[in-house]
Amino acid sequence: MTEDRCKRFSQRYADGDMPWDTGITPPEIIDILAELSPGTALDLGCGTGTVIRDLLEAGWGADGVDYVDRAISLASEKLRSYPIHRYQLFCHDVTKLDALTALRAPYDLIIDIGCGHSIAAPATADYARAIAERLKSGGTFMLYASHPRPDSTVGWAPRDVRAMFTPFLELVWHQQGTDSAIGAASSWYRMRKA
Ligand SMILES: C[S@@+](CC[C@H](N)C(=O)[O-])C[C@H]1O[C@@H](n2cnc3c(N)ncnc32)[C@H](O)[C@@H]1O
């Protein structure tokens, strides 16, 4: 299943079919960067590195993980003017973070914009645990996930997100909206590790 999905994402990058790749960091993340003092961040499913670029601009150190090598090479290109010690990029499956020992965990901030919601149960429980383990105490997790819809296997319902993450993290806020790229319901979540 993960391999099939990775192949599909790879094909979309090869075809240039990436409607999510707007080159703009979402305002929900910009607001968090304005609020928090710079530290270290991890972007899961980092795509072409737009959020990492803006983290670096805001004075953060940042690591990014994506399992599509084309995404990682586009991200490397985007970030090449920044000092290499300030960021790391990994071509790796986010459901296998335990094998990624070079991550600079624990992080002050972990971000998942449209990545984890393609992971299905039972792997979701391990994903939530792995994120919580890599956050500092008091650290922030920002999640953007579309809601399930009949024509797609992707999507997490808000009640499932709560069930998945609240054993490890507290939910600070949840904001529901519409993903204009797919015309479907989606949500932002801000969580915190106690
Ligand atoms: C919808 S795109 C969003 C990309 C980026 N976060 C953004 O907002 O521009 C989802 C990204 O997650 C990556 N992805 C999905 N599942 C993944 C997994 N299990 N491991 C690593 N990357 C994954 C895809 O390759 C893709 O780049």
The ligand as a Tripos MOL2 file, in Angstrom:
@<TRIPOS>MOLECULE
LIG
   27    29     1     0     0
SMALL
NO_CHARGES

@<TRIPOS>ATOM
      1 C1          0.0260   16.7880   -0.6350 C.3       1 LIG1
      2 S1          1.7760   16.7510   -0.7020 S.3       1 LIG1
      3 C2          2.1760   18.1080    0.3890 C.3       1 LIG1
      4 C3          3.6270   18.5210    0.2910 C.3       1 LIG1
      5 C4          4.0420   19.6380    1.2380 C.3       1 LIG1
      6 N1          3.7990   19.2990    2.6160 N.3       1 LIG1
      7 C5          3.3330   20.9060    0.8650 C.2       1 LIG1
      8 O1          2.4520   21.3330    1.6270 O.co2     1 LIG1
      9 O2          3.6410   21.4760   -0.1870 O.co2     1 LIG1
     10 C6          2.1490   15.3320    0.3130 C.3       1 LIG1
     11 C7          3.6360   15.0220    0.3500 C.3       1 LIG1
     12 O3          3.8540   13.9770    1.2990 O.3       1 LIG1
     13 C8          4.7090   13.0130    0.7470 C.3       1 LIG1
     14 N2          4.3770   11.7340    1.4090 N.ar      1 LIG1
     15 C9          3.1710   11.1280    1.4680 C.ar      1 LIG1
     16 N3          3.2450    9.9940    2.1980 N.ar      1 LIG1
     17 C10         4.5400    9.8980    2.6080 C.ar      1 LIG1
     18 C11         5.2640    8.9560    3.3760 C.ar      1 LIG1
     19 N4          4.6590    7.8590    3.8870 N.pl3     1 LIG1
     20 N5          6.5710    9.1680    3.6100 N.ar      1 LIG1
     21 C12         7.1960   10.2780    3.0990 C.ar      1 LIG1
     22 N6          6.5820   11.1950    2.3480 N.ar      1 LIG1
     23 C13         5.2630   11.0170    2.1130 C.ar      1 LIG1
     24 C14         4.4350   13.0290   -0.7590 C.3       1 LIG1
     25 O4          5.5150   12.5470   -1.5150 O.3       1 LIG1
     26 C15         4.1750   14.5200   -0.9740 C.3       1 LIG1
     27 O5          5.3680   15.2220   -1.2760 O.3       1 LIG1
@<TRIPOS>BOND
     1     1     2 1
     2     2     3 1
     3     2    10 1
     4     3     4 1
     5     4     5 1
     6     5     6 1
     7     5     7 1
     8     7     8 2
     9     7     9 1
    10    10    11 1
    11    11    12 1
    12    11    26 1
    13    12    13 1
    14    13    14 1
    15    13    24 1
    16    14    15 ar
    17    14    23 ar
    18    15    16 ar
    19    16    17 ar
    20    17    18 ar
    21    17    23 ar
    22    18    19 1
    23    18    20 ar
    24    20    21 ar
    25    21    22 ar
    26    22    23 ar
    27    24    25 1
    28    24    26 1
    29    26    27 1
@<TRIPOS>SUBSTRUCTURE
     1 LIG1         1 GROUP 0 **** ****
